[in-house]
Amino acid sequence: MRQLIWKTLLLFLLILSGASAAADIDRIHLPAVKAERVRPLVAIVADNVGTETTDLVVPYGVLKSADIADIVIVSAQAGTINRMPALAIESDMTMETFDKVYPAGADVLIVPAMHDNRSDVVINWVQEQARKRAFVTAICEGAWIVARAGILQGRGATTHWYAFHSIARQFPKTRWIRGRRYVVDHNIMTTTGVTASIPASLALVEAMAGCAKARATATELGIENWTSAHVSAPFRLTVGRAGLVARNYLAFWKHETLSIPITEGFDEIALALSADAWSRTYRSQAIAISGNNRVKSRHGLVLVPDKEKDTGYVELFFDQKAASSRFLDTTLEMIAARYGNETADLVALQLEYARGE
């Protein structure tokens, strides 16, 4: 009888500890801010050849909105950063300059998806920042860069649904996890598809400045929660979806260039979500237009417009007053009205976003 009581007690303690661990599993524990800094230094790394639009802009916009850290966009080379699938921006400094100005390295490093995820320059720099004790956040397929830097071995991680099986095959020493928007394992956070950048960025805000600050920032952006909860199963490429891609792509006579008018102080998150979505229909490409050759966003991001005004392209509606995060829902509704619900669903699939969330 006594043995049965002890076994029951042990089982209860195991269940309790498991529940406690589950509650804390995606909690970020940031290292102390490096010496002589008043607040964290966040570096967002970018490759000039091509860096995913939303992966870069959303963390920048969310952290800038919270105003709790110093944010620096760091590029491999001087000059414009071309973003995928749309827009172009200027970086704040090159990797070489960053290393001179901040020899101790970043406190937090954000790694978006990049066109060339085998760039030795980028991979080596990410590896060096991790060695200098930066908390590393890989957004979407930025996981390829982080994995190739060797810092995911033995860790739990996730990535965009489309790359999941490929990256798992190439890096079997990482525990690849489905069903979570973001995964935190010690000093590394990885996320699922493009739109996971929003809850992941708010999780960083909470880690830096507490839940109240994260809640206030989320409310400003129109976000209800930033938990890691995520249903992965619906995100997959079916025969029907592949057929739609082919039909939209091959109907080249129906392809359109759509212009988004930009003025000084534009909302960078809203623009990124809109341009990103419209450029994934396989029927349209979004471009930014302005009367100036450089335009600053609400929080200081420098955009390089594609064209000056009066291009003759179809002009898209861009409401600067709409809540940043909700702009994606508005854009998907506009895509559905223009190209049909199937195409809007295809765009949401690529962004790993459940319409109506």
BADREN-550398 format. One record per residue (C-alpha): residue number from 1; residue in three letters; x, y, z. Coordinates in steps of 0.25 Angstrom, whole numbers, plus 2048, in hexadecimal, padded with zeros to 3 digits. Example, Ala and Ser with C-alpha at 12.3 -4.5 7.8 and 13.67 -1.06 7.14 Angstrom:
! BADREN-550398
num = 1	residu = ala	x = 831	y = 7EE	z = 81F .
num = 2	residu = ser	x = 837	y = 7FC	z = 81D .
//
This chain:
! BADREN-550398
num = 1	residu = met	x = 800	y = 800	z = 800 .
num = 2	residu = arg	x = 80B	y = 80A	z = 804 .
num = 3	residu = gln	x = 812	y = 806	z = 7F6 .
num = 4	residu = leu	x = 805	y = 80A	z = 7EF .
num = 5	residu = ile	x = 804	y = 817	z = 7F6 .
num = 6	residu = trp	x = 813	y = 81B	z = 7F3 .
num = 7	residu = lys	x = 811	y = 817	z = 7E4 .
num = 8	residu = thr	x = 804	y = 81F	z = 7E3 .
num = 9	residu = leu	x = 80B	y = 82B	z = 7EA .
num = 10	residu = leu	x = 817	y = 82A	z = 7E0 .
num = 11	residu = leu	x = 80D	y = 829	z = 7D4 .
num = 12	residu = phe	x = 806	y = 836	z = 7D9 .
num = 13	residu = leu	x = 813	y = 83D	z = 7DB .
num = 14	residu = leu	x = 818	y = 839	z = 7CD .
num = 15	residu = ile	x = 80B	y = 83E	z = 7C7 .
num = 16	residu = leu	x = 80C	y = 84B	z = 7CF .
num = 17	residu = ser	x = 81A	y = 84E	z = 7CA .
num = 18	residu = gly	x = 816	y = 84A	z = 7BC .
num = 19	residu = ala	x = 80B	y = 855	z = 7BC .
num = 20	residu = ser	x = 814	y = 85F	z = 7C2 .
num = 21	residu = ala	x = 81F	y = 85C	z = 7B7 .
num = 22	residu = ala	x = 814	y = 85D	z = 7AD .
num = 23	residu = ala	x = 80F	y = 86B	z = 7B2 .
num = 24	residu = asp	x = 81E	y = 870	z = 7B1 .
num = 25	residu = ile	x = 822	y = 869	z = 7A4 .
num = 26	residu = asp	x = 821	y = 875	z = 79B .
num = 27	residu = arg	x = 825	y = 87F	z = 7A5 .
num = 28	residu = ile	x = 831	y = 888	z = 7A1 .
num = 29	residu = his	x = 83C	y = 88A	z = 7AB .
num = 30	residu = leu	x = 845	y = 895	z = 7A6 .
num = 31	residu = pro	x = 853	y = 896	z = 7AB .
num = 32	residu = ala	x = 857	y = 8A3	z = 7B2 .
num = 33	residu = val	x = 859	y = 8AF	z = 7AA .
num = 34	residu = lys	x = 868	y = 8B1	z = 7A6 .
num = 35	residu = ala	x = 871	y = 8BA	z = 7AE .
num = 36	residu = glu	x = 86F	y = 8C9	z = 7AC .
num = 37	residu = arg	x = 861	y = 8C8	z = 7A5 .
num = 38	residu = val	x = 854	y = 8CE	z = 7AB .
num = 39	residu = arg	x = 84B	y = 8C5	z = 7A3 .
num = 40	residu = pro	x = 84D	y = 8B9	z = 79A .
num = 41	residu = leu	x = 853	y = 8BA	z = 78C .
num = 42	residu = val	x = 84B	y = 8B2	z = 781 .
num = 43	residu = ala	x = 852	y = 8B0	z = 774 .
num = 44	residu = ile	x = 84A	y = 8AB	z = 768 .
num = 45	residu = val	x = 853	y = 8A5	z = 75E .
num = 46	residu = ala	x = 850	y = 8A6	z = 74F .
num = 47	residu = asp	x = 856	y = 8A1	z = 742 .
num = 48	residu = asn	x = 856	y = 8AC	z = 737 .
num = 49	residu = val	x = 852	y = 8A2	z = 72C .
num = 50	residu = gly	x = 845	y = 89F	z = 732 .
num = 51	residu = thr	x = 83F	y = 89E	z = 740 .
num = 52	residu = glu	x = 830	y = 89B	z = 743 .
num = 53	residu = thr	x = 828	y = 8A7	z = 744 .
num = 54	residu = thr	x = 81F	y = 8A4	z = 750 .
num = 55	residu = asp	x = 82A	y = 89C	z = 758 .
num = 56	residu = leu	x = 832	y = 8A8	z = 759 .
num = 57	residu = val	x = 828	y = 8B4	z = 75A .
num = 58	residu = val	x = 81E	y = 8AE	z = 764 .
num = 59	residu = pro	x = 829	y = 8AC	z = 76F .
num = 60	residu = tyr	x = 82E	y = 8B9	z = 76C .
num = 61	residu = gly	x = 821	y = 8C0	z = 76D .
num = 62	residu = val	x = 81C	y = 8B9	z = 779 .
num = 63	residu = leu	x = 829	y = 8BB	z = 781 .
num = 64	residu = lys	x = 829	y = 8CA	z = 77D .
num = 65	residu = ser	x = 81B	y = 8CB	z = 781 .
num = 66	residu = ala	x = 81E	y = 8C6	z = 78F .
num = 67	residu = asp	x = 82A	y = 8CF	z = 790 .
num = 68	residu = ile	x = 831	y = 8C6	z = 799 .
num = 69	residu = ala	x = 83E	y = 8C3	z = 791 .
num = 70	residu = asp	x = 848	y = 8C9	z = 787 .
num = 71	residu = ile	x = 845	y = 8C3	z = 779 .
num = 72	residu = val	x = 850	y = 8C2	z = 76F .
num = 73	residu = ile	x = 84E	y = 8BC	z = 761 .
num = 74	residu = val	x = 85B	y = 8B6	z = 75D .
num = 75	residu = ser	x = 85E	y = 8B2	z = 74E .
num = 76	residu = ala	x = 869	y = 8AA	z = 748 .
num = 77	residu = gln	x = 86D	y = 8B5	z = 73F .
num = 78	residu = ala	x = 86B	y = 8C4	z = 73E .
num = 79	residu = gly	x = 85F	y = 8C9	z = 735 .
num = 80	residu = thr	x = 850	y = 8C5	z = 733 .
num = 81	residu = ile	x = 84A	y = 8B8	z = 739 .
num = 82	residu = asn	x = 841	y = 8B1	z = 72F .
num = 83	residu = arg	x = 836	y = 8AB	z = 736 .
num = 84	residu = met	x = 82E	y = 89E	z = 732 .
num = 85	residu = pro	x = 824	y = 89F	z = 72C .
num = 86	residu = ala	x = 823	y = 8AE	z = 72B .
num = 87	residu = leu	x = 829	y = 8BB	z = 730 .
num = 88	residu = ala	x = 837	y = 8C0	z = 733 .
num = 89	residu = ile	x = 83D	y = 8C7	z = 73F .
num = 90	residu = glu	x = 84A	y = 8CD	z = 744 .
num = 91	residu = ser	x = 851	y = 8C6	z = 74F .
num = 92	residu = asp	x = 857	y = 8CE	z = 75B .
num = 93	residu = met	x = 865	y = 8C9	z = 75A .
num = 94	residu = thr	x = 86D	y = 8BD	z = 754 .
num = 95	residu = met	x = 872	y = 8B1	z = 75C .
num = 96	residu = glu	x = 880	y = 8B7	z = 75C .
num = 97	residu = thr	x = 87B	y = 8C4	z = 761 .
num = 98	residu = phe	x = 873	y = 8BD	z = 76C .
num = 99	residu = asp	x = 87E	y = 8B5	z = 771 .
num = 100	residu = lys	x = 887	y = 8C2	z = 772 .
num = 101	residu = val	x = 87C	y = 8CA	z = 779 .
num = 102	residu = tyr	x = 877	y = 8BE	z = 782 .
num = 103	residu = pro	x = 883	y = 8B5	z = 784 .
num = 104	residu = ala	x = 87B	y = 8AD	z = 78F .
num = 105	residu = gly	x = 870	y = 8AA	z = 785 .
num = 106	residu = ala	x = 861	y = 8AB	z = 786 .
num = 107	residu = asp	x = 858	y = 8A7	z = 792 .
num = 108	residu = val	x = 84E	y = 8A1	z = 788 .
num = 109	residu = leu	x = 850	y = 89D	z = 77A .
num = 110	residu = ile	x = 844	y = 89B	z = 770 .
num = 111	residu = val	x = 847	y = 893	z = 764 .
num = 112	residu = pro	x = 83C	y = 894	z = 759 .
num = 113	residu = ala	x = 83B	y = 88A	z = 74D .
num = 114	residu = met	x = 844	y = 88E	z = 742 .
num = 115	residu = his	x = 845	y = 88B	z = 733 .
num = 116	residu = asp	x = 853	y = 885	z = 735 .
num = 117	residu = asn	x = 853	y = 87D	z = 741 .
num = 118	residu = arg	x = 861	y = 877	z = 73F .
num = 119	residu = ser	x = 868	y = 885	z = 73F .
num = 120	residu = asp	x = 875	y = 882	z = 747 .
num = 121	residu = val	x = 876	y = 891	z = 74B .
num = 122	residu = val	x = 868	y = 891	z = 751 .
num = 123	residu = ile	x = 86A	y = 883	z = 758 .
num = 124	residu = asn	x = 877	y = 886	z = 75E .
num = 125	residu = trp	x = 872	y = 894	z = 763 .
num = 126	residu = val	x = 866	y = 88D	z = 76A .
num = 127	residu = gln	x = 86F	y = 882	z = 76F .
num = 128	residu = glu	x = 878	y = 88D	z = 775 .
num = 129	residu = gln	x = 86C	y = 895	z = 77B .
num = 130	residu = ala	x = 868	y = 888	z = 782 .
num = 131	residu = arg	x = 876	y = 886	z = 787 .
num = 132	residu = lys	x = 875	y = 894	z = 78D .
num = 133	residu = arg	x = 868	y = 88F	z = 795 .
num = 134	residu = ala	x = 85E	y = 896	z = 78D .
num = 135	residu = phe	x = 850	y = 890	z = 78E .
num = 136	residu = val	x = 84D	y = 88B	z = 780 .
num = 137	residu = thr	x = 83F	y = 88C	z = 77A .
num = 138	residu = ala	x = 83D	y = 885	z = 76C .
num = 139	residu = ile	x = 831	y = 889	z = 765 .
num = 140	residu = cys	x = 82A	y = 87F	z = 75B .
num = 141	residu = glu	x = 835	y = 879	z = 752 .
num = 142	residu = gly	x = 840	y = 882	z = 759 .
num = 143	residu = ala	x = 841	y = 874	z = 760 .
num = 144	residu = trp	x = 84A	y = 870	z = 754 .
num = 145	residu = ile	x = 854	y = 87A	z = 757 .
num = 146	residu = val	x = 854	y = 877	z = 766 .
num = 147	residu = ala	x = 855	y = 868	z = 764 .
num = 148	residu = arg	x = 860	y = 86A	z = 75A .
num = 149	residu = ala	x = 867	y = 872	z = 765 .
num = 150	residu = gly	x = 867	y = 866	z = 76E .
num = 151	residu = ile	x = 85F	y = 86B	z = 779 .
num = 152	residu = leu	x = 853	y = 863	z = 778 .
num = 153	residu = gln	x = 859	y = 856	z = 77B .
num = 154	residu = gly	x = 853	y = 84E	z = 786 .
num = 155	residu = arg	x = 848	y = 859	z = 787 .
num = 156	residu = gly	x = 839	y = 85A	z = 785 .
num = 157	residu = ala	x = 835	y = 862	z = 779 .
num = 158	residu = thr	x = 82B	y = 865	z = 76E .
num = 159	residu = thr	x = 82A	y = 86C	z = 761 .
num = 160	residu = his	x = 820	y = 86F	z = 755 .
num = 161	residu = trp	x = 817	y = 863	z = 752 .
num = 162	residu = tyr	x = 81D	y = 862	z = 743 .
num = 163	residu = ala	x = 82B	y = 861	z = 748 .
num = 164	residu = phe	x = 828	y = 858	z = 754 .
num = 165	residu = his	x = 82B	y = 84A	z = 74E .
num = 166	residu = ser	x = 837	y = 84F	z = 746 .
num = 167	residu = ile	x = 83E	y = 856	z = 752 .
num = 168	residu = ala	x = 83B	y = 84A	z = 75B .
num = 169	residu = arg	x = 842	y = 840	z = 751 .
num = 170	residu = gln	x = 84E	y = 849	z = 750 .
num = 171	residu = phe	x = 84F	y = 84C	z = 75F .
num = 172	residu = pro	x = 84B	y = 83F	z = 766 .
num = 173	residu = lys	x = 852	y = 843	z = 773 .
num = 174	residu = thr	x = 848	y = 84E	z = 775 .
num = 175	residu = arg	x = 83A	y = 84A	z = 77B .
num = 176	residu = trp	x = 830	y = 850	z = 771 .
num = 177	residu = ile	x = 823	y = 853	z = 778 .
num = 178	residu = arg	x = 815	y = 855	z = 771 .
num = 179	residu = gly	x = 809	y = 85C	z = 777 .
num = 180	residu = arg	x = 810	y = 868	z = 77D .
num = 181	residu = arg	x = 810	y = 876	z = 778 .
num = 182	residu = tyr	x = 81E	y = 878	z = 77E .
num = 183	residu = val	x = 828	y = 86F	z = 786 .
num = 184	residu = val	x = 831	y = 874	z = 790 .
num = 185	residu = asp	x = 83D	y = 86B	z = 794 .
num = 186	residu = his	x = 847	y = 872	z = 79D .
num = 187	residu = asn	x = 84D	y = 87E	z = 796 .
num = 188	residu = ile	x = 846	y = 87B	z = 788 .
num = 189	residu = met	x = 838	y = 87E	z = 783 .
num = 190	residu = thr	x = 833	y = 878	z = 776 .
num = 191	residu = thr	x = 825	y = 87B	z = 76F .
num = 192	residu = thr	x = 81C	y = 875	z = 765 .
num = 193	residu = gly	x = 818	y = 87D	z = 759 .
num = 194	residu = val	x = 818	y = 88B	z = 756 .
num = 195	residu = thr	x = 80D	y = 891	z = 75E .
num = 196	residu = ala	x = 813	y = 88A	z = 76B .
num = 197	residu = ser	x = 81C	y = 896	z = 76B .
num = 198	residu = ile	x = 811	y = 89D	z = 772 .
num = 199	residu = pro	x = 80F	y = 895	z = 77F .
num = 200	residu = ala	x = 81E	y = 892	z = 77F .
num = 201	residu = ser	x = 821	y = 8A0	z = 77F .
num = 202	residu = leu	x = 817	y = 8A3	z = 78B .
num = 203	residu = ala	x = 81D	y = 897	z = 792 .
num = 204	residu = leu	x = 82A	y = 89F	z = 791 .
num = 205	residu = val	x = 824	y = 8AB	z = 796 .
num = 206	residu = glu	x = 81E	y = 8A4	z = 7A2 .
num = 207	residu = ala	x = 82C	y = 89E	z = 7A5 .
num = 208	residu = met	x = 832	y = 8AC	z = 7A5 .
num = 209	residu = ala	x = 828	y = 8B4	z = 7AC .
num = 210	residu = gly	x = 81D	y = 8AB	z = 7B2 .
num = 211	residu = cys	x = 80F	y = 8A7	z = 7AF .
num = 212	residu = ala	x = 809	y = 8B5	z = 7B1 .
num = 213	residu = lys	x = 812	y = 8BB	z = 7A6 .
num = 214	residu = ala	x = 80F	y = 8AF	z = 79D .
num = 215	residu = arg	x = 800	y = 8B1	z = 79F .
num = 216	residu = ala	x = 800	y = 8C0	z = 79C .
num = 217	residu = thr	x = 808	y = 8BD	z = 790 .
num = 218	residu = ala	x = 7FF	y = 8B2	z = 78B .
num = 219	residu = thr	x = 7F3	y = 8BB	z = 78D .
num = 220	residu = glu	x = 7F9	y = 8C6	z = 785 .
num = 221	residu = leu	x = 7FC	y = 8BC	z = 77A .
num = 222	residu = gly	x = 7EE	y = 8B6	z = 77B .
num = 223	residu = ile	x = 7F3	y = 8A8	z = 780 .
num = 224	residu = glu	x = 7EB	y = 8A0	z = 78A .
num = 225	residu = asn	x = 7F6	y = 896	z = 78F .
num = 226	residu = trp	x = 804	y = 892	z = 78B .
num = 227	residu = thr	x = 804	y = 884	z = 790 .
num = 228	residu = ser	x = 80C	y = 879	z = 789 .
num = 229	residu = ala	x = 7FF	y = 871	z = 786 .
num = 230	residu = his	x = 7FE	y = 86D	z = 778 .
num = 231	residu = val	x = 7F7	y = 862	z = 76F .
num = 232	residu = ser	x = 801	y = 85E	z = 765 .
num = 233	residu = ala	x = 7F9	y = 853	z = 75E .
num = 234	residu = pro	x = 7F1	y = 85C	z = 754 .
num = 235	residu = phe	x = 7FE	y = 862	z = 74E .
num = 236	residu = arg	x = 802	y = 859	z = 743 .
num = 237	residu = leu	x = 803	y = 859	z = 734 .
num = 238	residu = thr	x = 7F8	y = 851	z = 72D .
num = 239	residu = val	x = 7F5	y = 84D	z = 71F .
num = 240	residu = gly	x = 7EA	y = 858	z = 71E .
num = 241	residu = arg	x = 7F3	y = 863	z = 724 .
num = 242	residu = ala	x = 7FF	y = 85F	z = 71B .
num = 243	residu = gly	x = 7F5	y = 85F	z = 70F .
num = 244	residu = leu	x = 7F1	y = 86D	z = 713 .
num = 245	residu = val	x = 7FF	y = 872	z = 713 .
num = 246	residu = ala	x = 801	y = 86D	z = 705 .
num = 247	residu = arg	x = 7F4	y = 873	z = 700 .
num = 248	residu = asn	x = 7F7	y = 881	z = 706 .
num = 249	residu = tyr	x = 806	y = 881	z = 702 .
num = 250	residu = leu	x = 803	y = 87C	z = 6F3 .
num = 251	residu = ala	x = 7F8	y = 886	z = 6F1 .
num = 252	residu = phe	x = 803	y = 891	z = 6EE .
num = 253	residu = trp	x = 7F9	y = 89A	z = 6E7 .
num = 254	residu = lys	x = 7F1	y = 89C	z = 6F4 .
num = 255	residu = his	x = 7FE	y = 8A0	z = 6FC .
num = 256	residu = glu	x = 7FD	y = 8AD	z = 702 .
num = 257	residu = thr	x = 807	y = 8B7	z = 709 .
num = 258	residu = leu	x = 800	y = 8BE	z = 714 .
num = 259	residu = ser	x = 805	y = 8CB	z = 71B .
num = 260	residu = ile	x = 804	y = 8CF	z = 729 .
num = 261	residu = pro	x = 805	y = 8DE	z = 72C .
num = 262	residu = ile	x = 80F	y = 8E1	z = 737 .
num = 263	residu = thr	x = 811	y = 8EE	z = 73F .
num = 264	residu = glu	x = 81A	y = 8F2	z = 74A .
num = 265	residu = gly	x = 816	y = 8EB	z = 757 .
num = 266	residu = phe	x = 810	y = 8DF	z = 751 .
num = 267	residu = asp	x = 80D	y = 8D3	z = 75A .
num = 268	residu = glu	x = 818	y = 8C9	z = 756 .
num = 269	residu = ile	x = 811	y = 8BD	z = 75B .
num = 270	residu = ala	x = 804	y = 8BF	z = 753 .
num = 271	residu = leu	x = 80C	y = 8C2	z = 747 .
num = 272	residu = ala	x = 814	y = 8B5	z = 748 .
num = 273	residu = leu	x = 808	y = 8AD	z = 74B .
num = 274	residu = ser	x = 801	y = 8B3	z = 73F .
num = 275	residu = ala	x = 80C	y = 8B3	z = 735 .
num = 276	residu = asp	x = 810	y = 8A5	z = 739 .
num = 277	residu = ala	x = 802	y = 89F	z = 737 .
num = 278	residu = trp	x = 7FF	y = 8A6	z = 72A .
num = 279	residu = ser	x = 80D	y = 8A0	z = 724 .
num = 280	residu = arg	x = 809	y = 892	z = 728 .
num = 281	residu = thr	x = 7FD	y = 890	z = 71F .
num = 282	residu = tyr	x = 805	y = 88B	z = 713 .
num = 283	residu = arg	x = 7FD	y = 896	z = 70B .
num = 284	residu = ser	x = 802	y = 8A3	z = 711 .
num = 285	residu = gln	x = 80E	y = 8AA	z = 716 .
num = 286	residu = ala	x = 80D	y = 8B6	z = 720 .
num = 287	residu = ile	x = 816	y = 8C2	z = 71F .
num = 288	residu = ala	x = 817	y = 8CE	z = 728 .
num = 289	residu = ile	x = 816	y = 8DC	z = 721 .
num = 290	residu = ser	x = 819	y = 8EA	z = 726 .
num = 291	residu = gly	x = 81D	y = 8F7	z = 722 .
num = 292	residu = asn	x = 82B	y = 8F6	z = 729 .
num = 293	residu = asn	x = 836	y = 8EC	z = 727 .
num = 294	residu = arg	x = 837	y = 8E9	z = 736 .
num = 295	residu = val	x = 82B	y = 8E8	z = 740 .
num = 296	residu = lys	x = 82C	y = 8E6	z = 74F .
num = 297	residu = ser	x = 822	y = 8DE	z = 756 .
num = 298	residu = arg	x = 81B	y = 8E1	z = 763 .
num = 299	residu = his	x = 827	y = 8DB	z = 76B .
num = 300	residu = gly	x = 832	y = 8DF	z = 762 .
num = 301	residu = leu	x = 833	y = 8D4	z = 758 .
num = 302	residu = val	x = 839	y = 8DA	z = 74B .
num = 303	residu = leu	x = 831	y = 8D4	z = 73F .
num = 304	residu = val	x = 836	y = 8D6	z = 730 .
num = 305	residu = pro	x = 82A	y = 8D7	z = 728 .
num = 306	residu = asp	x = 829	y = 8CF	z = 71B .
num = 307	residu = lys	x = 823	y = 8DA	z = 713 .
num = 308	residu = glu	x = 81F	y = 8E8	z = 713 .
num = 309	residu = lys	x = 810	y = 8EC	z = 713 .
num = 310	residu = asp	x = 808	y = 8EC	z = 707 .
num = 311	residu = thr	x = 80D	y = 8DE	z = 702 .
num = 312	residu = gly	x = 800	y = 8DB	z = 6FB .
num = 313	residu = tyr	x = 7FF	y = 8CE	z = 704 .
num = 314	residu = val	x = 7F2	y = 8CA	z = 70B .
num = 315	residu = glu	x = 7F3	y = 8D1	z = 719 .
num = 316	residu = leu	x = 7F0	y = 8C9	z = 725 .
num = 317	residu = phe	x = 7E8	y = 8CE	z = 731 .
num = 318	residu = phe	x = 7F2	y = 8D1	z = 73D .
num = 319	residu = asp	x = 7EB	y = 8D5	z = 74A .
num = 320	residu = gln	x = 7F6	y = 8DB	z = 753 .
num = 321	residu = lys	x = 7EC	y = 8DC	z = 75F .
num = 322	residu = ala	x = 7E9	y = 8CD	z = 75F .
num = 323	residu = ala	x = 7EF	y = 8C4	z = 76A .
num = 324	residu = ser	x = 7FC	y = 8BF	z = 765 .
num = 325	residu = ser	x = 7FA	y = 8B0	z = 767 .
num = 326	residu = arg	x = 7EB	y = 8B0	z = 762 .
num = 327	residu = phe	x = 7F0	y = 8B6	z = 754 .
num = 328	residu = leu	x = 7F3	y = 8A7	z = 750 .
num = 329	residu = asp	x = 7E4	y = 8A3	z = 752 .
num = 330	residu = thr	x = 7E0	y = 8B0	z = 74A .
num = 331	residu = thr	x = 7EA	y = 8AC	z = 73F .
num = 332	residu = leu	x = 7E6	y = 89E	z = 73E .
num = 333	residu = glu	x = 7D7	y = 8A3	z = 73C .
num = 334	residu = met	x = 7DB	y = 8AC	z = 731 .
num = 335	residu = ile	x = 7E3	y = 8A0	z = 72A .
num = 336	residu = ala	x = 7D7	y = 898	z = 72B .
num = 337	residu = ala	x = 7CE	y = 8A2	z = 725 .
num = 338	residu = arg	x = 7D8	y = 8A4	z = 719 .
num = 339	residu = tyr	x = 7DD	y = 896	z = 717 .
num = 340	residu = gly	x = 7D4	y = 88D	z = 71E .
num = 341	residu = asn	x = 7D4	y = 886	z = 72C .
num = 342	residu = glu	x = 7DD	y = 87B	z = 727 .
num = 343	residu = thr	x = 7E8	y = 884	z = 724 .
num = 344	residu = ala	x = 7E6	y = 88C	z = 731 .
num = 345	residu = asp	x = 7E7	y = 87E	z = 738 .
num = 346	residu = leu	x = 7F4	y = 87B	z = 730 .
num = 347	residu = val	x = 7FA	y = 888	z = 735 .
num = 348	residu = ala	x = 7F6	y = 885	z = 744 .
num = 349	residu = leu	x = 7FC	y = 877	z = 742 .
num = 350	residu = gln	x = 80A	y = 87D	z = 73E .
num = 351	residu = leu	x = 809	y = 886	z = 74A .
num = 352	residu = glu	x = 805	y = 87B	z = 753 .
num = 353	residu = tyr	x = 7F9	y = 883	z = 757 .
num = 354	residu = ala	x = 7EB	y = 87E	z = 75B .
num = 355	residu = arg	x = 7E1	y = 888	z = 754 .
num = 356	residu = gly	x = 7D8	y = 88E	z = 75F .
num = 357	residu = glu	x = 7E2	y = 88C	z = 76A .
//
